[in-house]
Amino acid sequence: MHTVMHLNLRVDPTQYISQIREVPDYDYIHMVRQPKYMLDLSLLNEKVHYLNEVFSPKEYVKRNNISLLHAHHGQLGMLLLPFKEETNLPLITSIRGRDATLANQPIGYLDNMRMLFDRGERFFPVCQYLADRLIAWGCPSEKIRVLYGGVDLNEFKYRAPHKGDSQNILSIGRLVEKKGHHILMQAFQKIRGKFPNATLTIIGRGGLEEYLISLANQLNLGDSFRLLNHLPKDQVREQMTKADIFCAASLEAADGDVEGIPNTLKEAMAIGVPVISTNHAGIPELITNNKEGVLVQENNVDELADALEFMLTNREIWETYTVAARQKVEQNFNLDQQLQQQAEFYDELVAPYKVGKRYLVTPRQEDKKVLKETPQSQQQGKYDDERIKPGKKAELAEKALIYMQQLQQQTNDKVKDELVTSIKKEKEGKVQQGAKDQDEKIAFRKKEKKAQKAEKVKKALYKIQKFQQQAIDEQLGGDHGGL
C-alpha cells in the first residue's frame, strides 16, 4: 500500500479529514507545520507528524515509505516545493477557495503560484470555477483534476421537509465577509413584517462576531435572531435537521476572497432541507435555480428577501426541491465516490513510477539522466531561475544556514585529519616516547576542542533551521480556508 504525506493547515474536524485519512488503498501521514496547529488532541495519533521536525526529507521519505506529497492549500504547496525537489516525489496541491485568488495574499504570491504550476504534478480544485481561475493564471489544464468535496450519506440521511407551521431559517459558516451573513440578516429584516413567527439562526465564529451582534441590534431583530458560536458536529447536524430553510448567502469579499462550494450546502441538501443560495463561485455547479433550490444574485438584499418570501409562502413545493437536491448530491457529491475518484487520481501519478525488479532505474531517474545530457540553454524553463522568497528574514536565515553547513563540514574534516595524523605518528614511531606522549596529549586536547566546536556549530545550525522555518511560517500564517 502506498503512503501519501498530507500537509494540512490544521488538525481539527473541519480540515477535510476524509480526504486525508480515508482514501481507498492509500495509507496516510497527516502533517502540519508545527505542533501549535494540532488544535484537536482527540485526533492525535501516531500518523500525525510535524514538518518543522523533519531535517532530512530523503531519510524521512524512506523511513515512512512515502510515494506522494499532497498539500491541502496553495501556499502549503509552495512550502513543500523544496521537500519535493530533494525527494523527487510527485506533488499534488488542493485548491479550496482563497488560494485561487489574490485575496489578502503576500507580495509575490502569483509568481510563486506560477512556479508551483510549473513544478507541481497535479492540482485538485474543489470546483470547476476554481479550475478556470487556475487556468487563467497559467496552470496547464492537463495538470488539473476537479475533485469535489463529498458528503457522507450515511451520516446525513434524508428526511422529508417539515409540514408544520415553523419558519426556522438556518445558516452555517465562519463569520467572515464572503459568507454573506450580513446580507442574510438584512434580507430577513425585510420579511419579518410578513412572517412574524420566522426565526434566523447563524452558527459560526470568526472576526465579524461583534459586527453581526451590533447589526442585529441596529435591525431590531430581537429574539427572532440567534448567533451561536462554534458547535460540535453532532449538534450542528441536529440544528440542520430542525431547520425549515437553509440559506448560504455567499459573495465575493471586498479583498477578493471567494468560496469554492460550501460543504454545509451539500449537507443541507442531503438531509432534505430546502436551500437558498447565490450565483457565486462553484455554487451553480451544485444547485440549478428552481430545480434543486433557489439561487439569487450575490450581495443583493432585495433578491434574497424575495427568495425567502417565495420559499416561506410556497411550502407545498419544498419536497420537489429536496428530492432533486438529494439526487444531485448522491450522483455528484457522494463522499465514497469522491474518495474513490481521489484514489484514481493518485494512481495516475504512482503507476508511472512503480519499479519492477528487472529495471535498474525508475522512469524519473531516466528523465533526470536525459535532462543532464541536454544543453543548458534547452533546460532552462520560464521559472528555472525563480525561487520562493518567504521574506527578507528567511533569505538571511538561508544564507546563514548554508554558511553554517559549510563551517560544520570544514570543522569535521579538520578533526578527522588531526585524528589520522595522530594515529600515523604513533604507528611510525618517529618520535621519542616522552615527546610522543606530549604530542598525544596535545592532539587529544585539539581533537576535544574541535569536537566541542563541531557540537556548537551543530547547535547553531539547528537554531538557524528553526529560525528559517519560523520566518516562513510567519508569512504563511495559520488561518486559511475552513468552514
C-alpha positions as CSV (number, residue, x, y, z in Angstrom):
1,M,0.0,0.0,0.0
2,H,1.3,3.4,-0.9
3,T,1.6,6.2,1.7
4,V,0.7,9.8,1.0
5,M,2.2,12.6,3.1
6,H,-0.6,15.2,3.5
7,L,0.4,18.7,4.6
8,N,-2.7,20.5,6.0
9,L,-3.3,23.8,7.7
10,R,-4.5,22.4,11.0
11,V,-5.6,19.2,12.6
12,D,-9.3,19.7,13.5
13,P,-12.6,18.2,12.4
14,T,-13.1,21.0,9.7
15,Q,-10.0,20.3,7.8
16,Y,-11.1,17.7,5.2
17,I,-10.2,14.7,7.4
18,S,-11.8,12.1,5.0
19,Q,-9.7,13.3,2.1
20,I,-6.6,12.6,4.2
21,R,-7.5,9.5,6.3
22,E,-10.0,7.6,4.2
23,V,-8.7,7.4,0.6
24,P,-9.1,3.8,-0.5
25,D,-5.9,1.7,-0.8
26,Y,-3.7,4.6,0.4
27,D,-2.2,5.0,3.8
28,Y,-1.5,8.5,5.1
29,I,0.6,10.7,7.3
30,H,-1.3,13.8,8.5
31,M,1.3,16.5,8.7
32,V,1.1,20.1,9.9
33,R,3.7,22.8,10.1
34,Q,4.2,22.9,13.9
35,P,2.6,21.4,17.0
36,K,0.6,24.6,17.6
37,Y,-1.6,23.7,14.6
38,M,-2.7,20.4,16.4
39,L,-5.9,22.0,17.5
40,D,-7.9,18.9,18.4
41,L,-5.9,16.5,20.6
42,S,-8.6,13.8,20.2
43,L,-7.4,13.4,16.6
44,L,-3.8,12.9,17.7
45,N,-2.3,9.5,16.8
46,E,1.0,8.0,15.5
47,K,0.2,9.2,12.0
48,V,0.3,12.9,12.9
49,H,3.7,14.4,12.2
50,Y,5.2,17.9,12.2
51,L,7.0,19.4,9.2
52,N,9.4,21.6,11.3
53,E,10.8,18.4,12.9
54,V,11.9,16.9,9.6
55,F,15.6,17.7,8.9
56,S,16.3,15.0,6.3
57,P,13.4,14.7,3.8
58,K,15.1,11.8,1.9
59,E,15.6,9.8,5.1
60,Y,12.0,10.7,6.3
61,V,10.5,9.5,3.0
62,K,12.5,6.3,3.0
63,R,11.6,5.5,6.7
64,N,7.9,6.1,6.1
65,N,7.7,4.6,2.6
66,I,6.1,7.7,1.2
67,S,5.0,7.7,-2.5
68,L,3.2,11.0,-2.9
69,L,3.1,14.5,-1.4
70,H,-0.3,16.3,-1.1
71,A,-0.6,19.9,0.1
72,H,-4.1,21.0,1.0
73,H,-3.7,24.7,0.3
74,G,-1.8,26.7,-2.4
75,Q,0.7,28.2,0.0
76,L,1.3,24.8,1.5
77,G,2.2,23.5,-1.9
78,M,4.8,26.2,-2.2
79,L,6.1,25.2,1.2
80,L,6.6,21.6,0.0
81,L,8.5,22.5,-3.2
82,P,11.9,22.2,-1.5
83,F,10.8,18.9,0.0
84,K,9.7,17.7,-3.4
85,E,12.9,18.8,-5.1
86,E,15.0,16.8,-2.6
87,T,12.9,13.6,-2.6
88,N,11.8,13.7,-6.3
89,L,8.3,12.7,-5.3
90,P,5.1,13.9,-7.2
91,L,3.4,16.9,-5.6
92,I,-0.3,17.4,-5.5
93,T,-1.9,20.7,-4.4
94,S,-5.6,21.1,-3.5
95,I,-7.1,24.5,-4.2
96,R,-10.1,25.3,-2.0
97,G,-11.0,29.0,-2.5
98,R,-9.0,31.9,-1.3
99,D,-5.8,30.3,-2.5
100,A,-7.1,30.7,-6.1
101,T,-7.4,34.4,-5.6
102,L,-5.2,37.3,-4.6
103,A,-7.3,38.0,-1.5
104,N,-5.0,39.0,1.3
105,Q,-2.0,37.2,-0.1
106,P,1.6,38.1,0.4
107,I,3.6,40.0,-2.2
108,G,4.8,37.7,-5.0
109,Y,2.0,35.2,-4.4
110,L,1.0,34.9,-8.0
111,D,4.6,34.5,-9.2
112,N,5.1,31.8,-6.6
113,M,1.9,30.1,-7.7
114,R,3.1,30.0,-11.3
115,M,6.3,28.4,-10.1
116,L,4.1,25.8,-8.3
117,F,2.2,25.3,-11.6
118,D,5.4,24.6,-13.4
119,R,6.9,22.2,-10.9
120,G,3.9,20.5,-9.3
121,E,2.4,17.4,-10.9
122,R,-1.3,17.8,-10.1
123,F,-3.8,20.4,-8.8
124,F,-7.2,19.5,-7.3
125,P,-9.5,22.5,-7.3
126,V,-12.8,21.8,-5.4
127,C,-14.9,23.1,-8.3
128,Q,-14.7,23.9,-12.0
129,Y,-14.9,27.7,-11.2
130,L,-11.6,27.5,-9.3
131,A,-10.1,25.3,-12.0
132,D,-10.9,28.1,-14.5
133,R,-9.2,30.6,-12.2
134,L,-6.1,28.4,-12.2
135,I,-6.0,28.1,-16.0
136,A,-6.4,31.9,-16.3
137,W,-3.3,32.2,-14.1
138,G,-1.3,30.0,-16.3
139,C,-1.7,26.5,-14.8
140,P,-1.6,23.8,-17.6
141,S,-5.1,22.3,-17.9
142,E,-3.7,18.8,-18.2
143,K,-2.4,19.1,-14.6
144,I,-5.9,19.9,-13.2
145,R,-8.4,17.4,-11.8
146,V,-11.6,18.8,-10.3
147,L,-12.2,17.0,-7.1
148,Y,-15.5,17.9,-5.3
149,G,-15.7,17.6,-1.6
150,G,-18.1,14.8,-0.7
151,V,-20.9,14.2,1.9
152,D,-21.2,11.1,4.0
153,L,-24.7,10.0,3.0
154,N,-24.8,7.5,5.9
155,E,-24.3,10.4,8.3
156,F,-26.7,12.8,6.6
157,K,-29.8,10.8,6.0
158,Y,-32.7,12.2,4.0
159,R,-36.0,13.2,5.7
160,A,-39.0,14.9,4.1
161,P,-39.3,18.7,4.7
162,H,-41.3,19.8,7.8
163,K,-45.0,20.2,7.3
164,G,-45.8,22.2,10.4
165,D,-46.1,26.0,10.9
166,S,-42.4,26.6,11.9
167,Q,-40.4,29.0,9.8
168,N,-36.8,28.5,11.0
169,I,-34.1,29.8,8.7
170,L,-30.5,28.5,9.3
171,S,-27.1,29.5,8.0
172,I,-23.8,27.9,9.0
173,G,-20.3,29.2,8.3
174,R,-17.4,31.2,9.6
175,L,-18.2,34.8,10.5
176,V,-16.3,36.3,7.6
177,E,-17.4,38.6,4.8
178,K,-17.6,36.1,2.0
179,K,-20.2,34.0,3.9
180,G,-22.7,36.9,3.4
181,H,-24.3,36.7,6.9
182,H,-24.8,40.4,7.0
183,I,-26.8,40.3,3.7
184,L,-28.9,37.5,5.0
185,M,-29.7,39.4,8.2
186,Q,-30.8,42.5,6.2
187,A,-33.0,40.3,3.9
188,F,-34.5,38.6,7.0
189,Q,-35.4,42.0,8.5
190,K,-37.2,43.0,5.3
191,I,-39.6,40.0,5.5
192,R,-40.2,40.0,9.3
193,G,-43.4,42.0,8.9
194,K,-45.0,39.3,6.7
195,F,-43.6,36.4,8.8
196,P,-43.6,37.5,12.4
197,N,-43.0,33.9,13.6
198,A,-39.9,33.3,11.4
199,T,-36.5,32.9,13.1
200,L,-33.0,33.2,11.8
201,T,-30.1,31.2,13.3
202,I,-26.5,31.6,12.3
203,I,-23.9,29.2,13.6
204,G,-20.2,30.0,13.4
205,R,-17.3,32.0,14.8
206,G,-14.9,34.5,13.4
207,G,-13.7,38.1,13.2
208,L,-17.1,39.6,12.4
209,E,-18.9,38.3,15.5
210,E,-19.1,41.8,17.2
211,Y,-20.2,43.4,14.0
212,L,-23.0,40.9,13.4
213,I,-24.2,41.3,17.0
214,S,-24.2,45.1,16.5
215,L,-26.0,44.7,13.2
216,A,-28.7,42.6,14.8
217,N,-29.3,45.4,17.3
218,Q,-29.5,48.0,14.6
219,L,-32.0,45.9,12.7
220,N,-34.1,45.3,15.9
221,L,-34.1,41.6,15.2
222,G,-34.7,40.8,18.9
223,D,-35.5,37.2,19.9
224,S,-36.1,36.2,16.3
225,F,-32.3,36.1,15.7
226,R,-29.7,33.8,17.3
227,L,-25.9,33.8,16.8
228,L,-24.5,30.6,18.1
229,N,-20.8,30.0,18.5
230,H,-19.0,27.0,17.1
231,L,-20.9,23.8,18.0
232,P,-19.8,20.2,18.0
233,K,-20.5,18.4,14.7
234,D,-23.5,16.3,16.0
235,Q,-25.2,19.5,17.4
236,V,-24.7,21.3,14.1
237,R,-26.4,18.3,12.3
238,E,-29.2,18.4,14.9
239,Q,-29.8,22.2,14.2
240,M,-29.8,21.4,10.5
241,T,-32.4,18.7,10.9
242,K,-34.7,21.1,12.8
243,A,-34.4,23.9,10.1
244,D,-37.1,24.6,7.6
245,I,-34.9,26.5,5.2
246,F,-31.1,26.6,4.8
247,C,-29.5,29.7,3.3
248,A,-25.9,30.3,2.2
249,A,-25.7,34.0,1.1
250,S,-22.1,33.6,-0.2
251,L,-20.4,36.5,-2.0
252,E,-17.0,37.8,-3.1
253,A,-15.5,39.7,-0.3
254,A,-14.0,43.2,-0.8
255,D,-10.5,41.8,-0.8
256,G,-11.4,39.2,-3.5
257,D,-11.9,36.2,-1.1
258,V,-14.3,33.6,-2.6
259,E,-15.8,30.3,-1.8
260,G,-15.4,27.0,-3.6
261,I,-18.7,25.2,-2.8
262,P,-19.8,25.4,0.9
263,N,-19.9,21.9,2.3
264,T,-22.9,23.0,4.5
265,L,-25.0,23.5,1.4
266,K,-24.3,19.9,0.3
267,E,-25.1,18.6,3.8
268,A,-28.4,20.5,3.9
269,M,-29.4,19.2,0.5
270,A,-28.5,15.7,1.5
271,I,-30.6,15.9,4.7
272,G,-33.7,17.2,2.9
273,V,-33.7,20.9,3.9
274,P,-34.8,23.3,1.1
275,V,-31.9,25.6,0.2
276,I,-31.4,29.2,-1.0
277,S,-28.0,30.4,-2.1
278,T,-26.3,32.7,-4.6
279,N,-24.8,32.6,-8.1
280,H,-21.3,32.7,-6.5
281,A,-18.1,30.7,-7.5
282,G,-18.9,27.0,-7.7
283,I,-22.4,27.1,-6.2
284,P,-24.2,26.9,-9.6
285,E,-22.3,23.6,-10.1
286,L,-24.3,22.2,-7.1
287,I,-27.6,24.0,-7.5
288,T,-29.6,24.7,-10.6
289,N,-32.0,27.6,-10.0
290,N,-35.6,26.4,-9.4
291,K,-34.6,22.7,-9.6
292,E,-32.5,21.7,-6.5
293,G,-33.1,25.1,-4.8
294,V,-33.3,28.8,-5.4
295,L,-30.3,31.0,-6.5
296,V,-30.2,34.7,-6.4
297,Q,-27.6,37.4,-7.3
298,E,-24.9,37.6,-4.7
299,N,-24.7,40.7,-2.4
300,N,-28.3,41.6,-3.2
301,V,-30.5,42.1,-0.2
302,D,-33.7,42.6,-2.1
303,E,-33.4,39.5,-4.3
304,L,-32.5,37.4,-1.2
305,A,-35.5,38.8,0.7
306,D,-37.8,37.9,-2.3
307,A,-36.4,34.3,-2.3
308,L,-37.0,33.9,1.4
309,E,-40.6,35.2,1.0
310,F,-41.1,32.9,-2.0
311,M,-40.0,29.8,-0.1
312,L,-41.9,30.6,3.1
313,T,-45.1,31.2,1.1
314,N,-44.9,28.1,-1.1
315,R,-44.3,25.3,1.3
316,E,-46.1,22.8,-0.9
317,I,-43.2,22.8,-3.4
318,W,-40.4,22.2,-0.9
319,E,-40.3,18.4,-1.4
320,T,-39.9,18.8,-5.2
321,Y,-36.7,20.8,-4.5
322,T,-35.4,18.5,-1.7
323,V,-35.8,15.2,-3.7
324,A,-33.9,16.7,-6.7
325,A,-31.3,18.1,-4.3
326,R,-30.7,14.7,-2.6
327,Q,-30.4,13.1,-6.1
328,K,-27.8,15.7,-7.1
329,V,-25.7,15.0,-4.0
330,E,-25.9,11.3,-4.4
331,Q,-24.8,11.5,-8.1
332,N,-22.0,14.1,-7.9
333,F,-21.1,14.7,-4.2
334,N,-21.2,11.3,-2.6
335,L,-18.2,11.0,-0.2
336,D,-17.4,7.4,-1.1
337,Q,-17.4,8.1,-4.8
338,Q,-15.2,11.2,-4.4
339,L,-12.7,9.4,-2.3
340,Q,-12.5,6.6,-4.9
341,Q,-12.0,9.3,-7.6
342,Q,-9.2,10.8,-5.5
343,A,-7.5,7.3,-5.3
344,E,-7.7,7.1,-9.1
345,F,-6.1,10.5,-9.5
346,Y,-3.3,9.2,-7.2
347,D,-2.9,6.1,-9.3
348,E,-2.2,8.3,-12.3
349,L,0.9,9.6,-10.6
350,V,2.0,6.4,-8.8
351,A,1.7,4.0,-11.7
352,P,4.4,5.6,-13.9
353,Y,6.9,5.4,-11.1
354,K,6.4,1.8,-9.9
355,V,9.7,0.0,-10.1
356,G,9.9,-3.7,-11.3
357,K,12.8,-5.9,-10.2
358,R,14.1,-6.2,-13.8
359,Y,14.6,-2.4,-14.1
360,L,17.8,-0.8,-12.9
361,V,16.4,2.7,-12.9
362,T,12.9,4.3,-12.5
363,P,11.4,6.4,-15.2
364,R,12.0,9.5,-13.1
365,Q,15.8,8.7,-12.9
366,E,15.9,8.2,-16.7
367,D,14.2,11.6,-17.1
368,K,16.9,13.2,-14.9
369,K,19.6,11.5,-17.0
370,V,18.2,12.9,-20.2
371,L,17.9,16.3,-18.6
372,K,21.5,16.2,-17.5
373,E,22.6,15.4,-21.1
374,T,20.5,18.3,-22.5
375,P,22.4,21.5,-23.3
376,Q,21.9,24.1,-20.6
377,S,20.2,26.6,-22.9
378,Q,17.5,24.0,-23.6
379,Q,17.0,23.1,-19.9
380,Q,16.0,26.5,-18.7
381,G,12.3,26.9,-18.4
382,K,10.3,30.0,-17.7
383,Y,10.7,29.7,-13.9
384,D,14.0,27.9,-13.6
385,D,15.8,30.9,-12.2
386,E,13.0,31.7,-9.8
387,R,12.7,30.6,-6.2
388,I,10.2,31.1,-3.4
389,K,11.2,34.1,-1.3
390,P,9.5,33.8,2.1
391,G,10.8,37.2,3.2
392,K,13.9,39.0,4.0
393,K,14.3,37.3,7.3
394,A,14.1,33.9,5.7
395,E,16.6,34.8,3.0
396,L,19.1,35.9,5.6
397,A,18.4,32.7,7.5
398,E,19.0,30.6,4.4
399,K,22.4,32.3,3.8
400,A,23.3,31.7,7.4
401,L,22.2,28.1,7.1
402,I,24.5,27.5,4.1
403,Y,27.4,29.1,5.8
404,M,26.9,27.1,9.0
405,Q,26.7,23.9,7.0
406,Q,30.0,24.7,5.2
407,L,31.6,25.6,8.5
408,Q,30.4,22.4,10.1
409,Q,31.9,20.3,7.3
410,Q,35.2,22.1,7.5
411,T,35.3,21.5,11.2
412,N,34.6,17.8,10.8
413,D,37.3,17.5,8.1
414,K,39.9,19.1,10.4
415,V,39.0,16.9,13.3
416,K,39.3,13.8,11.0
417,D,42.7,15.0,9.7
418,E,44.1,15.6,13.2
419,L,43.0,12.1,14.3
420,V,44.6,10.4,11.2
421,T,47.8,12.3,11.7
422,S,48.0,11.3,15.4
423,I,47.5,7.6,14.6
424,K,50.0,7.7,11.8
425,K,52.7,9.2,14.1
426,E,52.0,6.6,16.7
427,K,52.5,3.7,14.2
428,E,55.6,5.0,12.6
429,G,57.4,5.6,15.9
430,K,59.3,8.6,14.7
431,V,59.4,10.4,18.0
432,Q,60.7,9.7,21.4
433,Q,58.2,8.2,23.9
434,G,58.2,11.4,26.1
435,A,57.7,13.6,23.1
436,K,55.1,11.2,21.7
437,D,53.1,11.3,24.9
438,Q,53.2,15.0,24.9
439,D,52.1,15.1,21.2
440,E,49.3,12.7,22.0
441,K,48.1,14.9,24.9
442,I,48.2,18.0,22.6
443,A,46.4,16.1,19.8
444,F,43.8,14.9,22.2
445,R,43.2,18.4,23.6
446,K,42.9,19.7,20.0
447,K,40.6,16.9,19.0
448,E,38.5,17.6,22.1
449,K,38.3,21.3,21.3
450,K,37.4,20.6,17.7
451,A,34.7,18.2,18.7
452,Q,33.3,20.8,21.1
453,K,33.4,23.4,18.3
454,A,31.6,21.0,16.0
455,E,28.9,20.4,18.6
456,K,28.4,24.2,19.0
457,V,28.2,24.6,15.2
458,K,25.6,21.8,15.1
459,K,23.5,23.5,17.7
460,A,23.8,26.8,15.9
461,L,22.7,25.1,12.7
462,Y,19.7,23.7,14.4
463,K,18.8,27.2,15.7
464,I,19.2,28.6,12.2
465,Q,16.9,26.0,10.7
466,K,14.2,26.8,13.3
467,F,14.6,30.5,12.6
468,Q,14.2,29.9,8.9
469,Q,11.0,27.8,9.4
470,Q,9.6,30.4,11.8
471,A,10.2,33.1,9.2
472,I,8.4,31.1,6.5
473,D,5.6,30.2,8.9
474,E,5.0,33.8,10.0
475,Q,4.5,34.8,6.3
476,L,2.2,31.8,5.6
477,G,0.0,32.4,8.6
478,G,-2.2,30.0,10.4
479,D,-5.8,30.6,9.3
480,H,-6.7,29.8,5.8
481,G,-9.8,28.1,4.4
482,G,-12.0,26.0,6.6
483,L,-15.7,26.3,7.1
